[in-house]
Amino acid sequence: MNKVLKGLMAACLAVCAIVCVCFAAACQPQEELTKHETYTVKVLLEDGSPALNVLVQMCANDGRPGCAQPLEVDDQGVAVVNLKSYYDNGSTSFNVHLLDIPEGYLYVDEDGNPYSEDPIDNDGKEVNIADGYSTTITLVKAPDTEKKTFLRVNVRLSVTNPTLSMTFDDDPESDYYIPENGLYEFKAADSRFVLKSQRYGNVSCGNSSLVYLEVGDTVEIGTADLMRFTLFIILENIPTGEQDSPFNASNYDAAFIKAEANSTYHFYNPEKIDNGMSNTSVQINGKNFTATVDGHNTTSTFVAVVGKGFMVKATDSANCLQLSFTRPNSSHAVEVGEASTFEIPLVNTSLEGSPVLEWITGENFNITFRTEQAGYYKIALSSALASDGIYFVDLVANNSVVEAVEETKREDGVVVNEYYAVYYLNAGTTVTLEFASNGDYSSLDASDSISYTVLAELLKNYTPPVIEEE
């Protein structure tokens, strides 16, 4: 009997031990899944070998906007791109851009169509993290019969060699090929650049410029921003400047055009830019030019408004005309507690008939400031024009829209030239306040400006008004 009891007791203890072990295992915290911070891109050639010296850049399609810094692949053709800040802000879809593709190869989509290597138009392969955190891209050999439409120059600078010298040749096999004398479009993928030549001297080209070149010309390219960037020189398919093929004034930061006898060049500022976004007016300055704008001639700074064109020709005895294109300033930075005044110029946006005056910046203007401490902030804005109709559109703090707890009441049919709003803001916040106007500018001319005064201040002992429920 004792043996039987002992056997039963041993069996029970064994079962209990198993149950306890299983229970303890179930109660242990599960191992946390690895949080992804990177995305891996592998770039191969058609034969399966790694593509070397390729730069990988990933740009978000959703969540946090923008692009990660370009990263060069390693000796296995692999680039591990840090996307933590994009993942943390909800980005799940990206385009993979490739720069510095080996000569003789193409970056193609799933249908075999090459992605444009133009730094502005190139979309690249779309990837989604729902499909994983890595992708492999295979470059294909370019057909031998492919026509050369652009020249890609990999600019590598150093402290001892701060510029890259290029002598242009009409031999298609040369490093710096141009088919003939003419205008060429220079685009830098990552940097603003400067150009130095005997014809133009030392000039600033921004990111994109029209440049007249002749076979045999030597130019030097440099930059104040980066020591390494990619320059694209478009060899064909740019407008001619004729009346039926005007240059797009919104595409360029500068233009350097050879002066031809009795030659007039036409420009147009379209309503939309290349990506479909609404365009803005462009301010033009330069040297050795006479411009015709709205039927009037000028040799000084002028504005090309949206939907309008203008003509330029070189002044007598000049060997080239130079133009610079700048976007009008559309924001004004202020310090909390200090009143600040700024001006917004007006332009005539009417294509014909009576003038229609609008801000040179388009529909809206931004005021920016930074908070040092949390609290209620009042932003007050006034216009020197009594018939102005200003109002606040949005206030964005650290990428989030903040609602006003108090503001000027807007009544139908009533415009005001003074407006204020109170917002609760956290400490260390970067603030952008967007405002607009629906006022009456009929007492002004297109050459006039409107003066505005703004004050952002931290309110002490402020109690927000009680909103009564209807």
C-alpha positions, 0 to 999 in steps of 0.5 A, spaced: 500 500 500 505 504 501 509 503 495 502 504 491 501 511 495 508 513 494 508 511 486 501 516 486 505 521 490 511 521 485 506 521 479 502 527 482 509 531 483 511 530 476 505 533 473 505 539 478 512 540 476 510 540 469 504 544 470 509 549 474 514 550 468 509 551 463 505 556 467 512 560 469 513 560 461 507 563 459 508 568 464 514 570 462 514 577 458 514 575 450 521 578 447 519 585 444 519 585 436 525 588 433 524 595 431 526 597 424 530 603 423 533 602 416 531 599 409 536 595 405 537 596 398 542 592 394 544 594 387 546 589 382 548 589 375 545 584 369 550 579 370 549 579 378 555 582 380 554 588 385 554 595 382 559 600 385 559 607 386 552 608 386 548 613 390 542 611 393 537 616 396 530 614 399 524 619 399 518 618 402 511 618 399 507 619 405 508 620 413 514 625 414 515 628 407 522 629 404 528 625 402 534 621 406 541 623 405 544 619 399 548 613 401 553 610 397 553 602 396 558 598 399 563 593 395 557 588 395 552 593 392 548 594 398 546 601 402 543 600 409 539 607 409 537 610 416 529 611 415 527 611 423 525 618 423 520 617 417 518 610 420 516 614 427 512 619 423 508 614 419 512 613 412 510 607 409 512 608 402 518 610 399 521 611 392 528 609 391 532 614 387 539 612 384 545 616 382 551 615 379 549 609 375 555 605 372 556 608 365 552 603 359 547 601 364 540 603 365 535 603 372 528 601 369 521 599 372 518 593 372 516 594 364 523 595 362 522 603 361 528 607 364 527 611 369 529 618 368 536 620 371 534 628 371 534 629 378 527 633 378 523 628 374 526 621 376 521 617 381 525 611 381 522 604 384 516 605 389 517 600 395 512 599 401 515 596 408 508 592 408 513 588 403 519 588 408 525 592 409 529 590 403 529 590 396 534 588 390 535 593 384 538 590 377 541 595 372 540 593 365 545 594 359 543 600 355 542 599 348 548 601 344 543 605 339 541 609 345 541 616 343 545 621 348 540 626 351 544 628 357 551 628 360 552 626 367 558 629 370 560 626 377 563 632 381 568 630 386 571 636 389 577 637 395 580 643 399 586 642 394 582 642 388 575 646 389 573 646 382 572 641 376 574 643 369 571 641 363 572 642 356 567 641 351 567 637 345 563 635 339 566 627 339 560 623 342 565 619 346 569 625 349 567 626 357 564 632 356 560 632 349 556 637 346 553 636 339 554 643 337 554 650 339 548 652 343 544 653 349 544 647 354 541 646 361 545 645 367 542 641 373 545 640 379 542 634 383 544 636 390 547 642 390 547 650 388 553 651 384 557 656 381 560 657 374 567 660 371 569 661 364 572 666 360 565 668 357 561 669 363 566 670 369 565 667 375 557 667 376 552 663 380 547 658 377 543 656 383 541 649 382 538 650 374 541 654 369 541 655 361 548 656 359 550 658 352 556 653 350 561 653 344 565 647 342 571 648 345 569 652 351 572 650 358 568 652 364 570 650 371 564 648 376 564 649 384 560 649 390 559 652 396 555 647 399 558 640 398 564 637 395 561 632 391 554 632 387 552 630 380 551 635 375 546 634 369 547 637 362 541 637 358 543 636 350 536 637 347 529 638 348 530 644 351 525 650 349 528 655 343 526 662 346 522 663 340 515 666 341 512 659 339 517 655 344 518 660 350 523 658 356 520 656 362 521 662 367 520 657 373 525 652 371 531 656 372 535 660 377 539 663 372 540 664 364 547 666 360 545 667 353 549 669 347 547 676 344 545 675 337 544 681 333 537 683 333 535 677 337 529 677 342 528 671 347 521 669 350 520 667 357 513 664 360 511 663 367 506 658 367 500 657 372 503 650 374 510 648 375 513 641 373 510 637 379 503 640 378 503 645 384 501 652 383 506 657 381 508 663 384 511 670 381 518 670 379 523 676 380 528 677 374 534 681 375 541 681 371 546 684 366 546 687 359 538 686 358 532 690 356 526 686 357 519 688 355 513 686 360 506 688 359 508 692 353 513 697 357 521 696 356 525 696 362 533 695 364 532 694 371 529 688 376 522 686 374 517 681 376 514 675 371 507 674 374 503 667 373 500 666 367 504 672 363 510 672 359 516 677 357 521 678 352 528 680 353 534 682 348 541 684 349 543 691 350 548 694 344 555 692 344 554 686 350 556 679 348 552 676 352 546 677 357 545 674 364 538 673 368 537 671 375 530 668 377 528 669 384 522 667 388 519 672 392 520 672 399 514 669 402 515 669 410 518 673 415 521 671 422 520 675 428 522 675 435 517 674 441 515 680 444 518 685 439 514 688 434 516 687 427 514 691 420 515 688 413 512 689 406 509 685 401 509 688 393 503 688 389 503 685 382 498 686 376 496 679 375 491 681 369 492 678 362 488 683 359 483 689 361 483 692 367 489 691 372 488 686 378 492 687 383 495 681 388 501 679 393 507 678 389 507 671 393 501 669 391 495 667 395 498 667 402 504 669 407 508 666 413 510 669 419 515 664 423 517 665 430 520 660 436 517 659 443 522 659 449 516 657 454 509 654 454 503 658 455 498 662 451 501 667 445 497 672 442 499 674 435 497 681 432 497 683 425 496 690 422 496 693 415 497 700 413 492 699 408 485 701 411 481 697 406 486 691 407 482 684 409 487 680 413 485 674 416 489 668 419 489 661 415 493 656 419 498 656 425 502 650 425 507 648 431 512 643 430 508 640 424 501 640 427 496 645 426 494 648 433 487 651 434 486 658 436 482 659 443 481 666 441 481 670 435 478 676 431 471 675 429 470 675 421 463 677 419 460 676 412 462 682 408 466 686 413 474 686 412 479 688 417 486 691 417 487 688 424 487 681 426 489 677 432 489 670 435 491 667 441 494 660 441 497 655 447 504 653 445 509 648 448 516 651 450 521 650 444 516 650 439 517 652 431 511 656 429 509 658 422 503 662 422 500 663 415 495 669 413 492 671 407 488 677 405 481 679 401 482 686 401 481 692 396 487 694 393 484 699 388 487 705 391 494 702 389 498 701 383 502 694 381 509 698 383 506 699 390 507 695 396 503 694 403 506 695 409 504 690 415 506 690 422 506 683 427 507 682 434 507 675 437 507 676 445 507 671 451 501 673 455 501 673 463 495 671 467 491 669 461 484 666 462 481 663 455 474 665 454 469 660 456 465 657 449 458 657 450 454 651 448 449 653 443 
